[in-house]
Amino acid sequence: MPHPATDPNRVIIFDTTLRDGEQSAGAALKSAEKLAIAHQLAKLNVDVIEAGFPASSPEDFQSVRQIAAEIEGVTICGLARCMQSDIQAVWDAVKIAKRPRIHTFIGTSDIHIQAKFKKTRDEILAIAVQHVQFAKSLCEDVEFSAEDAGRTDPEFLSAIIEAVINAGATTVNLPDTVGYTLPHEYGQLIYRVKHTVPNIDKAIISVHCHNDLGLATANSLMAVVNGARQIECTINGIGERAGNTAMEEVVMALKVREQAFEGLHTRINPSAFYETSQMVSQLTSIPVQPNKAIVGRNAFAHESGIHQDGFLKGRNTYEIMEPEMLGIPAVALPLGPRSGRAALRMRLNALGFELTTEELATIFGLFKAVADEKKTVTDDDLVLIHQQLKALATV
């Protein structure tokens, strides 16, 4: 996997659907389902798969180990608390992979340090260094996460990042664990670490944002603008509470607005997004909201007559990307109360009905009456409406 040091515009995509995504309420996955998703993620060309939390259960350990054994071309990672037993469990699960990674974390905000750990900052820093060193003794690729970095004292955050890099961390993650920060604040956080930590050039800055205020995508994008080069995300944005950064959103933002992002790019294959989204939704039993960006059912649906008319004259009037590039099958324009004559004629023509201008005017009135009642007019409805038109013509 090319290091961002050799391609400064390369953004690594770290998928945590199988770890943080599975922590969505009611989203528990069986080992076979996790493996199927992992194969799909490899097809999508993600760089890193966080396959699970091996110390959490024997089943999760076996699931991570199976993924590590079968999935190629991707770094396979497991999560561990800053506990030697956790880290050992990750290594035992991922060491069979061709590209293993140990990911260890500890809370660094005063809220976590005092309420959760009841320790001092110095004690937390020492624990972090000790466990990064232990992870490094097992695996060359070590990631450290400063949990709740968004609410961590900036000077302490810089100090602990410098210390864990000296201890061997090759990726340092600055999570907005509770989705608290605003985009300009998060950008400043990343910028400060990038420009004040003296050894930061020896590690990749990673970001892991939650969507509690609906800002996960915006925060992740602001982070890469300010120097982060790994985004941790999930398919469909699933995850704890309101979810994580949605992979499809950050990847397509970078792709569609590449010039605005001054050439930042990923190696993701976007044509596999829709298939992957559907698989994750089905296996987790978490439906994709209809208006979900990129992969939602309505993401490329144009019902307004004005929009439909413009779309039929030129797709780029109301689309900034083509659904085909995401693997989304072509869908006829939905017909409803706000649809216009242009879309109605197109659908009737597709059904084999050629209409004169006068016939279209008549059938449009019949169509509107049905649309006001049903909200969505189907092809079967159009066939019946056309039959009504013919019946009127014989009267």
Secondary structure, DSSP 8 states (H G I E B T S, - for coil): ---TTTSTTB-EEEE-TTTTGGGSTT----HHHHHHHHHHHHHHT-SEEEEE-GGG-HHHHHHHHHHHHH--SSEEEEEEESSHHHHHHHHHHHTTSSSEEEEEEEE-SHHIIIIII---HHHHHHHHHHHHHHHHHH-S-EEEEEETGGGS-HHHHHHHHHHHHHHT-SEEE--BTTS---HHHHHHHHHHHHHH-TTGGGSEEEEEBB-TTS-HHHHHHHHHHTT--EEEEBGGG--STT-B-BHHHHHHHHHHTTTTTTT-B----GGGHHHHHHHHHHHHT----TT-TTTSTTTT---SHHHHHHHHH-GGGT-SS-GGGGT-------B-TT--HHHHHHHHHHTT----HHHHHHHHHHHHHHHHHHSSB-HHHHHHHHHHHHHHHH-
